[in-house]
Amino acid sequence: MTTLHFHPDPAPAIEAALHAAGRPRLFVVADDNTARLCMPRLADTSPAVADAVLLTVRPGDEAKTLGAAESLWQRLTDAGATRRSMILNLGGGMVTDLGGFVAATFKRGVPYMNVPTTLLGAVDAAVGGKTAVNFAGLKNQVGVFAQPAATFVSTCFLSTLPERELLSGYGEMLKHALLNGPGSLSAILDCHITSIDPSTLLPLLRESVATKEKIVAADSTEQGLRKALNLGHTAGHAIEELALAAGHPVPHGYAVAWGLVVALVLSHTERGMSTQWLYAVADGVRSHYGPMPVECSDYPALLALMAHDKKNSTPGSINFTLLDAPGCPAIDCTATPEAITTAFDIARDLV
Ligand code: GLY
């Protein structure tokens, strides 16, 4: 499994990990922004990073393409990278997904490490070994499961992130807290993510990542339990895709947060989960993210998007991960279109 490191500053731990790995030749994959803003900070205190070959890609999810992967494979070839090299991905989810995919496929696999620079990356994309590029207009369509050798979660890059980025990561932290249990959930609902100090954030990150890592350790290729990590994502992805198609994109974690409220309503109506946590989470989601950008007239389009989700087990049925209670996920649940639209009605009333 991946070694996870949690430090305010990741550079000493990266240096130590590279030393323990026999000082492999290092290639850093970064986007233009993280190369400019984050790389110098690491290079200042890590000689190995300062000496690394820097490979940059364009920023933004639209740059997560096979063409970008091919360009990285070419530059690795030109620079003489081998299976004994190490790739270090420095960036948000786009960089860790793309860099992980390139590492997993180049010469049938070069070891790689992740240094996430966004909150969303730290709690989700950089952990768990899902790597991919977008293809044919579909997100993450081509990829492999390949665990990073190490992931370095730190708070040093988070203090300059815009509020929207922090809130996007917080949506996934809320999901992990719901999967972990009432204690985690209370701690996450009580924290003020946009003004939190790094020493308070780091233990919350540790707990959030540990929740994901425990699930991934039990089911790394999503045959069963890992589907619990899809909590909030059935409705959330549909909200995200609808907003994108309407020309008003919403950050992934915002859509997940609204999707969590829909999933908790269904958890109550379909599985009898108590309303106590539904109301508490809906209050938190309303105060952080505002109303869900969905009208009743959007329901047919949302149902169509959910019916086409690649995670559905049978054509036409809509799969959800629900909760019997915080900490007790129920995977492979289905709900009728009527139950789903009622859940959207209630969720929209609550947020
Ligand atoms: N983002 C959910 C997972 O890694 O399975």
Residues whose N, C-alpha, C, O or C-beta is under 5 A from the ligand:
A	BS01	LIG	V127 G128 K130 R226 L229
